[in-house]
Each structure stands twice: as structure tokens, then as C-alpha cells.
Amino acid sequence: MTTAQEERATEDLKQLAEQAGRDLEDASALEILQWAAKTFGKQFCVTSSMEDAVVAHLAARAMPGVDVVFLDTGYHFEETIGTRDAVEAVMDVNLITLTPVQSVAEQDAQYGPKLHDRDPDLCCKLRKVQPLEQGLKDYRAWATGLRRDESPTRANTPVVGWDDKRQKVKVSPIARWTQDDVDAYVTEHGVLTNPLLMDGYASVGCAPCTRRVLEGEDARAGRWAGRSKTECGLHG
């Protein structure tokens, strides 16, 4: 394929994503994932932080055997790894674990210990963003569990949109859901959730950069607390 053809194909994919975002705005999460499965087949995957397995469960209903991609940063809580292992054991998914190029020890040797305290953006880039870039290279579309109610930075998340940084279609099937919707789905279907959600954590990331939330705080207030940083870089 020539460069011009590649650019045309990318533009067509972008237009497809933007149109789908409009057409599927009022569709159910399952319908959105069924559209993605039908449109992209094996070139579609789901990413999961293993905070809960709601999107993985939905995607498995839409596309049994769907690829579920998990980023093992080397800094996860034991409960998060346990949730991943349980998802792999009980759900009809193909669990793929991505790891950074460097181990934590190798990163410490090059950059010094506790890079996450001194330069959290660089740490996230090395342990999350770069591995995901590599892991998504063979997919045309990926799904996330982003919700508009989680934080102001996510308030305009489309149910289907264009990931300009990666030149891929980005599907956020539960973007319109509230925490009550998530809780209701978990209860109805017996979906696995990270035990930390019952221990004061509203959003679960890497252990060194995650704390319990206080009453009245938004769901992501426990991530990088005390810093202006609110996102790891995976979503913009």
C-alpha cells in the first residue's frame, strides 16, 4: 500500500469512528461492543486495568474469546494481579499481559529508585504508554472502560471516537454509565471486581501512586494525590 493509500485508509477509519460515535451515542454498551466486534473482528481488543472486569465481561458476550489486554507495570497491588488471574480463569477471553521493556530493578538502575515520585509522567510513559503502543500495533480498534462521570477530563468521552495519537478507533462502551450502573451490572452478572474497591479505593492504579479516596472526592482523586497529574497518558 502506498503512502497516499495508507493516508486514505486512515482517514476513512477516522470518519467511520466519528460517524459511529454519533450513531451509537444512545446504544447500549453491549450493542456498541457488538458493532466493534462485527466491524473489526480479531483486529479489536479490550484493555483492562483490572479495577473491575465489567467491560471484559460485556466484550466476551459480544465476541467470545476476545483479546483482553492488561498492562503489568511491575507496581500493581497483589489484588490487581489476582483479579487478572481470576478473569483469565473464569471468562471467555484471551488474556494478554503486556510488560515494559525494563523490569523495575532495571529502571531503578538507569533512572534511580522511585522514579514514580520524582517524575511520574516519565514512569507512566515507560511502564504504561510505551508498552501499550507496542501491544496495540496489530489492532485497528481498542475498547476502554472510560466513563464521563469519573472526572472532568473524561466528561466528553465519546462512546466511539478516534485515537489520534495511535491512529486507531477507540471504543468506550460504558462512557455514559454512572457508578450506579456499574454496580448494578456487577450485581446482576456476578462480575469480578478488584477487592480494593471495597477497601476505600475508588480508582485502582499502581500501588505507589494510588491512595484511598476521602468522602466527597471524585473517583480519581486517589491517583497521584497532591499533584496536578490526573491521567497516566494512555488516554490523552
Secondary structure, 3 states (H helix, E strand, C coil): CCHHHHHHHHHHHHHHHHHHHHHCCCCCHHHHHHHHHHHHHHHEEEECCCCECHHHHHHHHHCCCEEEEEECCCCECHHHHHHHHHHHHHCCEEEEEECCCCCHHHHHHHHCCCHHHHCHHHHHHHHHHHHHHHHCCCCCEEECCCCCCCCHHHCCCCCEEEECCCCEEEECCCCCCCHHHHHHHHHHHCCCECHHHHCCCCCCCEHHHECCCCCCCCCCCCECCCCCCCCCCCCC
